[in-house]
Amino acid sequence: MKRGLSITDLAKKIEANRELKADYIAPASALAVEVQDDNAVAMHAPGIGSFPILPIAHDQIGAKVGIPARYYDRMLAEEPALLARNINTWLAKDDDRRMLRTLGGDLRAFLSDKYNRVENEEIAEVVLPVLASTPGIEVVAAEITDRRMYLLATTSRVQGEVRKGDVVQAGVMISNSEVGLGAVSIRPMVYRLVCLNGMVLPDGKLTARHVGRRISEDEDLNAIFSDEARKADDRALLLKVRDVVRHSLDEAVFTAAVDKMRGLTEAKVTGDPAKAVEVLAKKVGATESERGGILRALIEGGDLSAFGLIGAVTYQAHGTESFDRAVEFEAMGGALLDLPAREWREILEAA
């Protein structure tokens, strides 16, 4: 598991970003992409300003106007003026309105005007007091990337052994995307002390999408949304966040996951370990280079069981530079707990 930020530094980053945020609504047909003197590409909104476009917003603009990603990226790199003409041609024909989410003057997201903002600071204000009041709690990882905020915590008050000496603790992962790349999500987690790996479970009780009411025509299209109105709309969601965090640390949820792990320690690799990893990698969506890392971890761990394979997958969270990808590996491990027996046989018997 990647450590990321301390809880103090996470709070500082949340507060710093709060001051840099500004959101606007504008008709798509009024927007235009322009190429600046340094060949950087910016989105111009009349009466609002021009905002250099960040990678996630580029992806969203391309999806909105229907330009294939590979062609979009080639035009951006080689012919930005051609890209601007393509985008502007299609935006001019678009009757929708768009939300422009900016951070520090850069366009970080290009979203529907129905997008319901749930801010990282709102999640933190609800979650951190709950964690602070939970006995034995420890925040083991936290980060804010361009894509999401993550907060992962465990409690020593709820723990057990998969095998003798292999101690695991109950935990929770909270994540949120302010740029349209995922719902507010709270999922139980099992934290393995022997290797400091997390296994994020797939059966979270809260997944709330960022879709709400469309902004009415009489609201100021150029104005930042009313914080007071938004907080009122989000109050019910944030109360659910509080309750689901508590549920995720429940002993019954944890015990059910540990029982599955114990069962998988008895399922042994009977075929070729390299082939087993090859089949496994395809199922979890690991790349060829990541597959090599999984095989090395399996061999070095010396546990040729289904549980050992899961551990080899989650161990990859240590080696990737991307915090987003690290969490994806931990979620892969959690998903493998519920892999059907038929698919596990396919992996374990691969030759």
C-alpha positions as CSV (number, residue, x, y, z in Angstrom):
1,M,0.0,0.0,0.0
2,K,1.3,3.4,-0.9
3,R,1.3,5.8,2.0
4,G,0.8,9.1,0.2
5,L,0.1,12.1,2.5
6,S,-0.1,12.3,6.2
7,I,-3.5,13.2,7.6
8,T,-2.2,16.7,8.4
9,D,-0.9,17.2,4.9
10,L,-4.1,15.8,3.4
11,A,-6.0,18.4,5.4
12,K,-3.7,21.2,4.2
13,K,-4.1,20.1,0.6
14,I,-7.8,20.0,0.9
15,E,-7.9,23.6,2.3
16,A,-5.4,24.9,-0.3
17,N,-7.5,23.4,-3.1
18,R,-10.7,24.9,-1.6
19,E,-9.3,28.4,-2.2
20,L,-8.4,27.6,-5.8
21,K,-11.7,26.2,-7.0
22,A,-14.2,28.1,-9.2
23,D,-17.1,26.5,-11.2
24,Y,-19.1,28.0,-14.0
25,I,-22.0,27.1,-16.3
26,A,-22.1,28.1,-19.9
27,P,-23.9,27.1,-23.1
28,A,-21.7,24.7,-25.1
29,S,-22.3,26.7,-28.3
30,A,-20.8,29.8,-26.6
31,L,-17.6,28.0,-25.7
32,A,-14.5,27.9,-27.9
33,V,-11.1,26.3,-27.8
34,E,-8.2,28.6,-28.6
35,V,-4.5,28.0,-29.2
36,Q,-2.3,30.2,-27.1
37,D,1.1,31.6,-28.1
38,D,3.0,28.7,-26.6
39,N,0.8,26.2,-28.5
40,A,-1.1,25.4,-25.3
41,V,-4.8,24.8,-25.7
42,A,-7.3,26.7,-23.6
43,M,-11.1,26.8,-23.3
44,H,-12.6,30.3,-23.7
45,A,-16.0,31.2,-22.1
46,P,-17.3,34.6,-23.0
47,G,-17.6,36.9,-20.1
48,I,-15.8,34.4,-17.8
49,G,-12.3,33.9,-19.1
50,S,-9.9,31.5,-20.7
51,F,-8.7,28.4,-18.9
52,P,-5.7,26.1,-20.0
53,I,-7.1,22.6,-20.4
54,L,-5.8,19.8,-18.2
55,P,-5.6,16.1,-19.3
56,I,-8.9,14.9,-17.7
57,A,-10.8,17.9,-19.2
58,H,-9.2,17.1,-22.6
59,D,-10.6,13.5,-22.4
60,Q,-14.1,14.8,-21.5
61,I,-14.1,17.4,-24.3
62,G,-13.1,14.7,-26.8
63,A,-15.8,12.4,-25.5
64,K,-18.4,15.2,-25.7
65,V,-17.7,16.1,-29.3
66,G,-17.1,12.5,-30.5
67,I,-13.4,12.7,-31.4
68,P,-11.7,9.3,-30.9
69,A,-9.1,9.5,-28.2
70,R,-6.0,8.5,-30.3
71,Y,-6.8,11.1,-33.0
72,Y,-7.6,13.8,-30.4
73,D,-4.2,13.1,-28.7
74,R,-2.4,13.2,-32.0
75,M,-3.9,16.6,-33.0
76,L,-3.2,18.0,-29.5
77,A,0.5,17.0,-29.9
78,E,1.0,17.8,-33.6
79,E,-1.7,20.1,-34.8
80,P,-3.4,22.0,-32.0
81,A,-5.0,24.5,-34.3
82,L,-6.7,21.6,-36.2
83,L,-7.9,20.2,-32.9
84,A,-9.4,23.6,-32.0
85,R,-11.3,23.8,-35.3
86,N,-12.7,20.3,-34.9
87,I,-13.9,21.0,-31.3
88,N,-15.3,24.4,-32.1
89,T,-17.2,23.1,-35.1
90,W,-19.1,20.6,-33.0
91,L,-19.5,22.7,-29.9
92,A,-21.2,25.4,-32.0
93,K,-23.9,22.8,-32.9
94,D,-24.4,21.7,-29.3
95,D,-27.6,22.8,-27.5
96,D,-26.4,21.5,-24.1
97,R,-24.9,23.5,-21.3
98,R,-21.6,22.5,-19.6
99,M,-20.1,22.9,-16.2
100,L,-16.5,24.2,-16.2
101,R,-14.7,23.1,-13.1
102,T,-11.5,25.1,-12.6
103,L,-8.6,24.8,-10.2
104,G,-6.1,27.6,-10.0
105,G,-7.3,29.0,-13.3
106,D,-7.0,25.7,-15.2
107,L,-9.9,23.7,-16.6
108,R,-9.8,20.4,-14.7
109,A,-13.2,19.1,-15.7
110,F,-15.8,19.6,-18.5
111,L,-19.1,18.2,-17.3
112,S,-22.8,18.2,-17.7
113,D,-24.8,21.0,-15.9
114,K,-26.5,18.1,-14.0
115,Y,-23.3,17.2,-12.3
116,N,-23.9,17.3,-8.5
117,R,-20.7,18.5,-6.8
118,V,-19.7,16.8,-3.7
119,E,-16.4,18.4,-2.5
120,N,-13.5,16.7,-0.9
121,E,-13.7,19.1,2.0
122,E,-17.3,18.1,2.7
123,I,-16.4,14.4,2.7
124,A,-13.5,15.1,5.1
125,E,-15.6,17.2,7.4
126,V,-18.0,14.2,7.9
127,V,-15.5,11.3,7.8
128,L,-12.6,12.6,10.0
129,P,-14.7,13.1,13.1
130,V,-16.1,9.6,12.7
131,L,-12.7,8.1,12.3
132,A,-11.3,10.1,15.3
133,S,-14.1,8.7,17.5
134,T,-13.5,5.1,16.5
135,P,-11.3,3.2,19.0
136,G,-8.0,1.9,17.6
137,I,-8.3,3.8,14.3
138,E,-5.3,4.6,12.2
139,V,-5.2,6.4,8.9
140,V,-2.7,4.2,6.9
141,A,-2.9,6.0,3.5
142,A,-4.3,9.2,2.1
143,E,-3.9,11.2,-1.2
144,I,-5.5,13.7,-3.5
145,T,-4.6,13.0,-7.2
146,D,-5.9,14.7,-10.3
147,R,-8.6,12.1,-10.4
148,R,-9.7,11.3,-6.8
149,M,-9.3,11.8,-3.1
150,Y,-8.5,8.7,-1.1
151,L,-8.6,8.0,2.6
152,L,-7.8,4.5,3.9
153,A,-8.0,3.7,7.6
154,T,-7.9,0.6,9.8
155,T,-8.7,-0.3,13.4
156,S,-6.7,-2.6,15.6
157,R,-9.9,-3.3,17.6
158,V,-11.2,-5.6,14.8
159,Q,-8.6,-8.1,13.7
160,G,-8.0,-11.8,13.2
161,E,-5.7,-14.3,11.6
162,V,-6.0,-15.8,8.1
163,R,-3.3,-18.3,9.2
164,K,-1.2,-18.5,12.3
165,G,0.9,-15.2,12.5
166,D,-0.8,-13.7,9.4
167,V,-2.8,-11.0,11.1
168,V,-5.3,-8.8,9.3
169,Q,-7.3,-5.8,10.5
170,A,-10.7,-4.3,9.5
171,G,-10.5,-1.1,7.5
172,V,-12.4,1.3,5.3
173,M,-11.6,3.1,2.0
174,I,-13.3,6.4,1.3
175,S,-12.9,7.9,-2.2
176,N,-14.4,10.8,-4.1
177,S,-13.9,12.4,-7.5
178,E,-14.5,16.1,-8.1
179,V,-13.9,15.8,-11.8
180,G,-16.5,13.3,-12.8
181,L,-14.5,10.1,-12.7
182,G,-16.4,8.2,-10.0
183,A,-19.0,8.2,-7.4
184,V,-18.5,8.9,-3.7
185,S,-17.6,5.5,-2.6
186,I,-17.1,3.9,0.8
187,R,-15.9,0.3,0.8
188,P,-14.7,-2.1,3.6
189,M,-11.1,-3.0,3.5
190,V,-8.9,-5.8,5.0
191,Y,-5.4,-4.7,5.9
192,R,-2.7,-7.4,6.1
193,L,0.0,-6.5,8.6
194,V,2.6,-9.0,7.3
195,C,3.0,-7.1,4.1
196,L,1.1,-3.8,4.8
197,N,-1.2,-4.5,1.9
198,G,-4.8,-3.5,1.7
199,M,-7.6,-5.5,0.1
200,V,-10.6,-3.3,-0.8
201,L,-13.8,-5.3,-0.8
202,P,-16.3,-5.0,-3.6
203,D,-19.4,-5.0,-1.4
204,G,-19.5,-1.3,-0.3
205,K,-22.7,0.0,1.0
206,L,-22.5,3.4,-0.5
207,T,-21.9,4.4,-4.1
208,A,-23.4,7.8,-4.8
209,R,-23.2,9.2,-8.2
210,H,-22.6,13.0,-8.8
211,V,-25.8,13.6,-10.7
212,G,-28.4,16.0,-9.5
213,R,-30.8,18.6,-10.7
214,R,-30.1,20.6,-13.8
215,I,-29.2,24.2,-13.1
216,S,-32.3,26.3,-13.8
217,E,-32.3,28.9,-16.6
218,D,-32.8,31.8,-14.2
219,E,-29.5,31.1,-12.3
220,D,-26.5,33.2,-13.3
221,L,-24.6,31.2,-15.8
222,N,-21.4,32.9,-15.1
223,A,-21.6,32.7,-11.3
224,I,-20.1,30.2,-8.9
225,F,-22.8,28.0,-7.4
226,S,-24.2,28.9,-4.0
227,D,-22.3,27.0,-1.4
228,E,-25.3,27.2,1.0
229,A,-27.7,25.7,-1.5
230,R,-25.3,23.0,-2.5
231,K,-24.6,22.0,1.1
232,A,-28.3,21.7,1.8
233,D,-28.7,19.4,-1.2
234,D,-25.8,17.2,-0.1
235,R,-26.8,16.9,3.6
236,A,-28.6,13.6,3.2
237,L,-25.7,12.1,1.3
238,L,-23.1,13.2,3.8
239,L,-25.2,11.7,6.7
240,K,-25.1,8.4,4.7
241,V,-21.4,8.7,4.4
242,R,-21.0,9.0,8.2
243,D,-23.2,5.9,8.8
244,V,-21.6,3.8,6.1
245,V,-18.1,4.5,7.4
246,R,-19.2,3.0,10.7
247,H,-20.8,0.0,9.0
248,S,-17.6,-0.7,7.0
249,L,-15.6,-1.2,10.2
250,D,-18.2,-3.7,11.5
251,E,-16.9,-7.0,12.8
252,A,-19.4,-9.1,10.9
253,V,-18.3,-7.6,7.5
254,F,-14.7,-8.2,8.4
255,T,-15.2,-11.8,9.6
256,A,-17.0,-12.8,6.4
257,A,-14.1,-11.6,4.3
258,V,-11.5,-13.3,6.5
259,D,-13.4,-16.6,6.2
260,K,-13.2,-16.4,2.4
261,M,-9.4,-15.8,2.7
262,R,-9.0,-18.8,4.9
263,G,-10.8,-20.9,2.3
264,L,-8.5,-19.7,-0.5
265,T,-5.4,-20.7,1.4
266,E,-6.4,-24.3,0.8
267,A,-6.8,-23.9,-3.0
268,K,-3.4,-24.7,-4.4
269,V,-1.7,-24.0,-7.8
270,T,-1.5,-27.4,-9.5
271,G,-0.5,-26.2,-12.9
272,D,2.3,-23.9,-14.1
273,P,2.6,-20.8,-11.8
274,A,3.6,-18.6,-14.7
275,K,0.5,-19.7,-16.7
276,A,-1.6,-19.2,-13.6
277,V,-0.4,-15.6,-13.3
278,E,-1.0,-15.1,-17.0
279,V,-4.6,-16.1,-16.7
280,L,-5.0,-14.2,-13.5
281,A,-3.6,-11.0,-15.0
282,K,-6.1,-11.1,-17.9
283,K,-8.9,-11.4,-15.4
284,V,-7.9,-8.5,-13.3
285,G,-6.7,-6.3,-16.2
286,A,-3.0,-6.1,-15.4
287,T,-0.6,-5.1,-18.1
288,E,2.3,-7.3,-19.3
289,S,4.8,-5.5,-17.2
290,E,2.5,-5.7,-14.2
291,R,2.1,-9.4,-14.8
292,G,5.8,-9.8,-14.4
293,G,5.6,-8.1,-11.1
294,I,2.8,-10.4,-9.9
295,L,4.8,-13.4,-10.8
296,R,7.9,-12.2,-9.0
297,A,5.9,-11.4,-5.9
298,L,4.3,-14.9,-6.0
299,I,7.6,-16.6,-6.3
300,E,9.2,-14.5,-3.6
301,G,6.2,-15.0,-1.3
302,G,6.4,-18.8,-1.7
303,D,2.7,-19.2,-1.3
304,L,1.4,-21.1,-4.3
305,S,-2.3,-20.9,-3.3
306,A,-5.2,-18.7,-4.4
307,F,-4.6,-16.6,-1.4
308,G,-0.9,-16.3,-2.3
309,L,-2.0,-15.1,-5.8
310,I,-4.2,-12.5,-4.3
311,G,-1.3,-11.3,-2.1
312,A,0.9,-11.1,-5.2
313,V,-1.7,-8.9,-6.9
314,T,-2.2,-6.5,-4.0
315,Y,1.6,-6.3,-3.4
316,Q,1.8,-4.4,-6.8
317,A,0.4,-1.4,-5.0
318,H,3.9,-0.9,-3.5
319,G,5.6,-0.6,-6.8
320,T,3.5,1.6,-8.9
321,E,4.1,5.4,-9.0
322,S,0.4,6.1,-9.5
323,F,-1.6,6.2,-6.3
324,D,-4.8,5.7,-8.4
325,R,-3.3,2.5,-9.8
326,A,-2.1,1.3,-6.4
327,V,-5.7,1.5,-5.1
328,E,-6.9,-0.3,-8.3
329,F,-4.6,-3.2,-7.4
330,E,-6.0,-3.4,-3.9
331,A,-9.5,-3.4,-5.3
332,M,-8.5,-6.2,-7.7
333,G,-7.5,-8.3,-4.7
334,G,-10.8,-7.7,-3.0
335,A,-12.7,-8.6,-6.2
336,L,-10.8,-11.9,-6.4
337,L,-12.3,-13.0,-3.1
338,D,-15.6,-13.4,-4.8
339,L,-14.3,-15.0,-8.0
340,P,-16.4,-18.1,-8.8
341,A,-14.8,-21.5,-8.1
342,R,-14.9,-22.3,-11.8
343,E,-12.7,-19.3,-12.6
344,W,-10.3,-20.1,-9.8
345,R,-9.9,-23.6,-11.2
346,E,-9.1,-22.1,-14.5
347,I,-6.3,-20.1,-12.9
348,L,-4.9,-22.7,-10.6
349,E,-4.9,-25.5,-13.2
350,A,-3.5,-23.4,-16.0
351,A,-0.7,-25.3,-17.8
